[in-house]
Amino acid sequence: MMNSLTSPELTMLFMGVVLSLGTALVWMVYELEQGARQPAKIRRDPPQIG
């Protein structure tokens, strides 16, 4: 038979989910900012003359 979670256990579970989602959101924003700061690395060789 399944045991139901008590109120403190549900609270800790909810806090863990919120903390995980918050961490993922902050990490995503950080990565997007890092990508926006650095220009795209497109390597083009200068035309060879001669």
PDB file with one MODEL, atoms N, CA, C and O in Angstrom:
MODEL        1
ATOM      1  N   MET A   1       0.838  -1.180   0.000  1.00  0.00           N
ATOM      2  CA  MET A   1       0.000   0.000   0.000  1.00  0.00           C
ATOM      3  C   MET A   1       0.886   1.247   0.000  1.00  0.00           C
ATOM      4  O   MET A   1       1.922   1.283   0.665  1.00  0.00           O
ATOM      5  N   MET A   2       0.465   2.277  -0.759  1.00  0.00           N
ATOM      6  CA  MET A   2       1.268   3.497  -0.848  1.00  0.00           C
ATOM      7  C   MET A   2       1.085   4.358   0.394  1.00  0.00           C
ATOM      8  O   MET A   2      -0.024   4.538   0.897  1.00  0.00           O
ATOM      9  N   ASN A   3       2.194   4.876   0.864  1.00  0.00           N
ATOM     10  CA  ASN A   3       2.129   5.825   1.970  1.00  0.00           C
ATOM     11  C   ASN A   3       1.936   7.215   1.387  1.00  0.00           C
ATOM     12  O   ASN A   3       2.589   7.572   0.407  1.00  0.00           O
ATOM     13  N   SER A   4       1.062   7.990   1.970  1.00  0.00           N
ATOM     14  CA  SER A   4       0.879   9.363   1.496  1.00  0.00           C
ATOM     15  C   SER A   4       1.939  10.254   2.139  1.00  0.00           C
ATOM     16  O   SER A   4       2.417   9.984   3.241  1.00  0.00           O
ATOM     17  N   LEU A   5       2.288  11.305   1.433  1.00  0.00           N
ATOM     18  CA  LEU A   5       3.295  12.223   1.950  1.00  0.00           C
ATOM     19  C   LEU A   5       2.671  13.141   2.994  1.00  0.00           C
ATOM     20  O   LEU A   5       1.526  13.574   2.867  1.00  0.00           O
ATOM     21  N   THR A   6       3.449  13.419   4.015  1.00  0.00           N
ATOM     22  CA  THR A   6       2.969  14.336   5.047  1.00  0.00           C
ATOM     23  C   THR A   6       3.175  15.775   4.577  1.00  0.00           C
ATOM     24  O   THR A   6       3.843  16.018   3.572  1.00  0.00           O
ATOM     25  N   SER A   7       2.612  16.700   5.293  1.00  0.00           N
ATOM     26  CA  SER A   7       2.707  18.113   4.923  1.00  0.00           C
ATOM     27  C   SER A   7       4.160  18.604   4.855  1.00  0.00           C
ATOM     28  O   SER A   7       4.510  19.288   3.893  1.00  0.00           O
ATOM     29  N   PRO A   8       5.017  18.287   5.830  1.00  0.00           N
ATOM     30  CA  PRO A   8       6.418  18.733   5.713  1.00  0.00           C
ATOM     31  C   PRO A   8       7.138  18.103   4.518  1.00  0.00           C
ATOM     32  O   PRO A   8       7.972  18.749   3.883  1.00  0.00           O
ATOM     33  N   GLU A   9       6.819  16.856   4.218  1.00  0.00           N
ATOM     34  CA  GLU A   9       7.456  16.202   3.070  1.00  0.00           C
ATOM     35  C   GLU A   9       7.011  16.848   1.764  1.00  0.00           C
ATOM     36  O   GLU A   9       7.826  17.049   0.863  1.00  0.00           O
ATOM     37  N   LEU A  10       5.734  17.171   1.653  1.00  0.00           N
ATOM     38  CA  LEU A  10       5.248  17.850   0.452  1.00  0.00           C
ATOM     39  C   LEU A  10       5.872  19.234   0.316  1.00  0.00           C
ATOM     40  O   LEU A  10       6.185  19.677  -0.789  1.00  0.00           O
ATOM     41  N   THR A  11       6.047  19.905   1.438  1.00  0.00           N
ATOM     42  CA  THR A  11       6.671  21.229   1.413  1.00  0.00           C
ATOM     43  C   THR A  11       8.107  21.132   0.920  1.00  0.00           C
ATOM     44  O   THR A  11       8.534  21.932   0.087  1.00  0.00           O
ATOM     45  N   MET A  12       8.849  20.166   1.424  1.00  0.00           N
ATOM     46  CA  MET A  12      10.236  19.999   0.984  1.00  0.00           C
ATOM     47  C   MET A  12      10.310  19.607  -0.489  1.00  0.00           C
ATOM     48  O   MET A  12      11.185  20.078  -1.215  1.00  0.00           O
ATOM     49  N   LEU A  13       9.400  18.753  -0.927  1.00  0.00           N
ATOM     50  CA  LEU A  13       9.356  18.369  -2.333  1.00  0.00           C
ATOM     51  C   LEU A  13       9.067  19.583  -3.206  1.00  0.00           C
ATOM     52  O   LEU A  13       9.727  19.787  -4.224  1.00  0.00           O
ATOM     53  N   PHE A  14       8.092  20.383  -2.818  1.00  0.00           N
ATOM     54  CA  PHE A  14       7.742  21.585  -3.566  1.00  0.00           C
ATOM     55  C   PHE A  14       8.917  22.558  -3.603  1.00  0.00           C
ATOM     56  O   PHE A  14       9.207  23.139  -4.648  1.00  0.00           O
ATOM     57  N   MET A  15       9.596  22.739  -2.466  1.00  0.00           N
ATOM     58  CA  MET A  15      10.751  23.637  -2.428  1.00  0.00           C
ATOM     59  C   MET A  15      11.872  23.126  -3.333  1.00  0.00           C
ATOM     60  O   MET A  15      12.555  23.917  -3.983  1.00  0.00           O
ATOM     61  N   GLY A  16      12.062  21.818  -3.375  1.00  0.00           N
ATOM     62  CA  GLY A  16      13.074  21.248  -4.260  1.00  0.00           C
ATOM     63  C   GLY A  16      12.755  21.486  -5.722  1.00  0.00           C
ATOM     64  O   GLY A  16      13.643  21.803  -6.512  1.00  0.00           O
ATOM     65  N   VAL A  17      11.486  21.333  -6.086  1.00  0.00           N
ATOM     66  CA  VAL A  17      11.076  21.568  -7.476  1.00  0.00           C
ATOM     67  C   VAL A  17      11.260  23.036  -7.840  1.00  0.00           C
ATOM     68  O   VAL A  17      11.788  23.350  -8.907  1.00  0.00           O
ATOM     69  N   VAL A  18      10.829  23.937  -6.959  1.00  0.00           N
ATOM     70  CA  VAL A  18      10.960  25.372  -7.221  1.00  0.00           C
ATOM     71  C   VAL A  18      12.429  25.767  -7.317  1.00  0.00           C
ATOM     72  O   VAL A  18      12.802  26.547  -8.193  1.00  0.00           O
ATOM     73  N   LEU A  19      13.260  25.244  -6.436  1.00  0.00           N
ATOM     74  CA  LEU A  19      14.685  25.555  -6.468  1.00  0.00           C
ATOM     75  C   LEU A  19      15.330  25.049  -7.757  1.00  0.00           C
ATOM     76  O   LEU A  19      16.155  25.744  -8.350  1.00  0.00           O
ATOM     77  N   SER A  20      14.963  23.853  -8.191  1.00  0.00           N
ATOM     78  CA  SER A  20      15.514  23.298  -9.426  1.00  0.00           C
ATOM     79  C   SER A  20      15.102  24.127 -10.638  1.00  0.00           C
ATOM     80  O   SER A  20      15.927  24.422 -11.503  1.00  0.00           O
ATOM     81  N   LEU A  21      13.832  24.499 -10.700  1.00  0.00           N
ATOM     82  CA  LEU A  21      13.362  25.309 -11.824  1.00  0.00           C
ATOM     83  C   LEU A  21      14.001  26.696 -11.810  1.00  0.00           C
ATOM     84  O   LEU A  21      14.340  27.234 -12.864  1.00  0.00           O
ATOM     85  N   GLY A  22      14.164  27.269 -10.633  1.00  0.00           N
ATOM     86  CA  GLY A  22      14.820  28.573 -10.530  1.00  0.00           C
ATOM     87  C   GLY A  22      16.267  28.511 -10.977  1.00  0.00           C
ATOM     88  O   GLY A  22      16.745  29.408 -11.671  1.00  0.00           O
ATOM     89  N   THR A  23      16.966  27.458 -10.583  1.00  0.00           N
ATOM     90  CA  THR A  23      18.355  27.285 -10.999  1.00  0.00           C
ATOM     91  C   THR A  23      18.454  27.130 -12.511  1.00  0.00           C
ATOM     92  O   THR A  23      19.338  27.712 -13.140  1.00  0.00           O
ATOM     93  N   ALA A  24      17.554  26.351 -13.093  1.00  0.00           N
ATOM     94  CA  ALA A  24      17.558  26.165 -14.544  1.00  0.00           C
ATOM     95  C   ALA A  24      17.281  27.481 -15.264  1.00  0.00           C
ATOM     96  O   ALA A  24      17.891  27.757 -16.297  1.00  0.00           O
ATOM     97  N   LEU A  25      16.376  28.289 -14.738  1.00  0.00           N
ATOM     98  CA  LEU A  25      16.048  29.571 -15.359  1.00  0.00           C
ATOM     99  C   LEU A  25      17.237  30.527 -15.306  1.00  0.00           C
ATOM    100  O   LEU A  25      17.557  31.182 -16.298  1.00  0.00           O
ATOM    101  N   VAL A  26      17.889  30.605 -14.147  1.00  0.00           N
ATOM    102  CA  VAL A  26      19.056  31.483 -14.017  1.00  0.00           C
ATOM    103  C   VAL A  26      20.177  31.021 -14.936  1.00  0.00           C
ATOM    104  O   VAL A  26      20.834  31.845 -15.571  1.00  0.00           O
ATOM    105  N   TRP A  27      20.401  29.721 -15.015  1.00  0.00           N
ATOM    106  CA  TRP A  27      21.442  29.172 -15.888  1.00  0.00           C
ATOM    107  C   TRP A  27      21.138  29.485 -17.348  1.00  0.00           C
ATOM    108  O   TRP A  27      22.040  29.844 -18.105  1.00  0.00           O
ATOM    109  N   MET A  28      19.866  29.350 -17.753  1.00  0.00           N
ATOM    110  CA  MET A  28      19.473  29.640 -19.128  1.00  0.00           C
ATOM    111  C   MET A  28      19.723  31.111 -19.462  1.00  0.00           C
ATOM    112  O   MET A  28      20.262  31.420 -20.525  1.00  0.00           O
ATOM    113  N   VAL A  29      19.335  32.017 -18.568  1.00  0.00           N
ATOM    114  CA  VAL A  29      19.547  33.446 -18.812  1.00  0.00           C
ATOM    115  C   VAL A  29      21.035  33.751 -18.885  1.00  0.00           C
ATOM    116  O   VAL A  29      21.463  34.541 -19.727  1.00  0.00           O
ATOM    117  N   TYR A  30      21.827  33.136 -18.018  1.00  0.00           N
ATOM    118  CA  TYR A  30      23.272  33.345 -18.036  1.00  0.00           C
ATOM    119  C   TYR A  30      23.876  32.894 -19.365  1.00  0.00           C
ATOM    120  O   TYR A  30      24.693  33.602 -19.953  1.00  0.00           O
ATOM    121  N   GLU A  31      23.474  31.723 -19.832  1.00  0.00           N
ATOM    122  CA  GLU A  31      24.003  31.211 -21.097  1.00  0.00           C
ATOM    123  C   GLU A  31      23.582  32.090 -22.269  1.00  0.00           C
ATOM    124  O   GLU A  31      24.373  32.315 -23.185  1.00  0.00           O
ATOM    125  N   LEU A  32      22.347  32.591 -22.254  1.00  0.00           N
ATOM    126  CA  LEU A  32      21.899  33.478 -23.327  1.00  0.00           C
ATOM    127  C   LEU A  32      22.680  34.788 -23.312  1.00  0.00           C
ATOM    128  O   LEU A  32      23.022  35.316 -24.370  1.00  0.00           O
ATOM    129  N   GLU A  33      22.962  35.310 -22.134  1.00  0.00           N
ATOM    130  CA  GLU A  33      23.738  36.543 -22.036  1.00  0.00           C
ATOM    131  C   GLU A  33      25.167  36.323 -22.525  1.00  0.00           C
ATOM    132  O   GLU A  33      25.728  37.184 -23.203  1.00  0.00           O
ATOM    133  N   GLN A  34      25.753  35.193 -22.191  1.00  0.00           N
ATOM    134  CA  GLN A  34      27.111  34.896 -22.644  1.00  0.00           C
ATOM    135  C   GLN A  34      27.151  34.818 -24.168  1.00  0.00           C
ATOM    136  O   GLN A  34      28.097  35.302 -24.789  1.00  0.00           O
ATOM    137  N   GLY A  35      26.142  34.218 -24.766  1.00  0.00           N
ATOM    138  CA  GLY A  35      26.095  34.106 -26.217  1.00  0.00           C
ATOM    139  C   GLY A  35      25.873  35.446 -26.884  1.00  0.00           C
ATOM    140  O   GLY A  35      26.374  35.675 -27.985  1.00  0.00           O
ATOM    141  N   ALA A  36      25.133  36.339 -26.242  1.00  0.00           N
ATOM    142  CA  ALA A  36      24.852  37.647 -26.829  1.00  0.00           C
ATOM    143  C   ALA A  36      26.073  38.556 -26.763  1.00  0.00           C
ATOM    144  O   ALA A  36      26.246  39.422 -27.621  1.00  0.00           O
ATOM    145  N   ARG A  37      26.918  38.371 -25.761  1.00  0.00           N
ATOM    146  CA  ARG A  37      28.094  39.228 -25.613  1.00  0.00           C
ATOM    147  C   ARG A  37      29.173  38.901 -26.627  1.00  0.00           C
ATOM    148  O   ARG A  37      29.841  39.796 -27.143  1.00  0.00           O
ATOM    149  N   GLN A  38      29.340  37.630 -26.909  1.00  0.00           N
ATOM    150  CA  GLN A  38      30.405  37.221 -27.812  1.00  0.00           C
ATOM    151  C   GLN A  38      29.883  37.233 -29.247  1.00  0.00           C
ATOM    152  O   GLN A  38      28.849  36.632 -29.538  1.00  0.00           O
ATOM    153  N   PRO A  39      30.592  37.914 -30.136  1.00  0.00           N
ATOM    154  CA  PRO A  39      30.147  37.890 -31.533  1.00  0.00           C
ATOM    155  C   PRO A  39      30.274  36.483 -32.110  1.00  0.00           C
ATOM    156  O   PRO A  39      31.077  35.670 -31.650  1.00  0.00           O
ATOM    157  N   ALA A  40      29.481  36.227 -33.102  1.00  0.00           N
ATOM    158  CA  ALA A  40      29.513  34.909 -33.737  1.00  0.00           C
ATOM    159  C   ALA A  40      30.902  34.672 -34.322  1.00  0.00           C
ATOM    160  O   ALA A  40      31.478  35.547 -34.969  1.00  0.00           O
ATOM    161  N   LYS A  41      31.418  33.493 -34.084  1.00  0.00           N
ATOM    162  CA  LYS A  41      32.763  33.176 -34.565  1.00  0.00           C
ATOM    163  C   LYS A  41      32.670  32.592 -35.971  1.00  0.00           C
ATOM    164  O   LYS A  41      32.569  31.379 -36.154  1.00  0.00           O
ATOM    165  N   ILE A  42      32.706  33.472 -36.942  1.00  0.00           N
ATOM    166  CA  ILE A  42      32.693  33.041 -38.339  1.00  0.00           C
ATOM    167  C   ILE A  42      34.093  33.293 -38.883  1.00  0.00           C
ATOM    168  O   ILE A  42      34.561  34.430 -38.944  1.00  0.00           O
ATOM    169  N   ARG A  43      34.736  32.223 -39.269  1.00  0.00           N
ATOM    170  CA  ARG A  43      36.098  32.356 -39.775  1.00  0.00           C
ATOM    171  C   ARG A  43      36.053  32.414 -41.289  1.00  0.00           C
ATOM    172  O   ARG A  43      35.615  31.480 -41.960  1.00  0.00           O
ATOM    173  N   ARG A  44      36.514  33.526 -41.797  1.00  0.00           N
ATOM    174  CA  ARG A  44      36.605  33.669 -43.252  1.00  0.00           C
ATOM    175  C   ARG A  44      38.065  33.929 -43.597  1.00  0.00           C
ATOM    176  O   ARG A  44      38.707  34.818 -43.037  1.00  0.00           O
ATOM    177  N   ASP A  45      38.564  33.144 -44.518  1.00  0.00           N
ATOM    178  CA  ASP A  45      39.935  33.348 -44.963  1.00  0.00           C
ATOM    179  C   ASP A  45      39.955  34.508 -45.960  1.00  0.00           C
ATOM    180  O   ASP A  45      39.075  34.610 -46.814  1.00  0.00           O
ATOM    181  N   PRO A  46      40.956  35.376 -45.850  1.00  0.00           N
ATOM    182  CA  PRO A  46      41.044  36.470 -46.833  1.00  0.00           C
ATOM    183  C   PRO A  46      41.324  35.890 -48.214  1.00  0.00           C
ATOM    184  O   PRO A  46      41.965  34.846 -48.337  1.00  0.00           O
ATOM    185  N   PRO A  47      40.849  36.560 -49.239  1.00  0.00           N
ATOM    186  CA  PRO A  47      41.087  36.028 -50.597  1.00  0.00           C
ATOM    187  C   PRO A  47      42.582  35.985 -50.912  1.00  0.00           C
ATOM    188  O   PRO A  47      43.332  36.906 -50.589  1.00  0.00           O
ATOM    189  N   GLN A  48      42.981  34.917 -51.533  1.00  0.00           N
ATOM    190  CA  GLN A  48      44.385  34.746 -51.898  1.00  0.00           C
ATOM    191  C   GLN A  48      44.659  35.496 -53.200  1.00  0.00           C
ATOM    192  O   GLN A  48      44.027  35.238 -54.224  1.00  0.00           O
ATOM    193  N   ILE A  49      45.609  36.427 -53.146  1.00  0.00           N
ATOM    194  CA  ILE A  49      45.971  37.203 -54.337  1.00  0.00           C
ATOM    195  C   ILE A  49      47.331  36.706 -54.816  1.00  0.00           C
ATOM    196  O   ILE A  49      48.299  36.642 -54.058  1.00  0.00           O
ATOM    197  N   GLY A  50      47.370  36.355 -56.104  1.00  0.00           N
ATOM    198  CA  GLY A  50      48.652  35.978 -56.671  1.00  0.00           C
ATOM    199  C   GLY A  50      48.862  34.553 -56.883  1.00  0.00           C
ATOM    200  O   GLY A  50      49.922  34.149 -57.360  1.00  0.00           O
TER     201      GLY A  50
ENDMDL
END
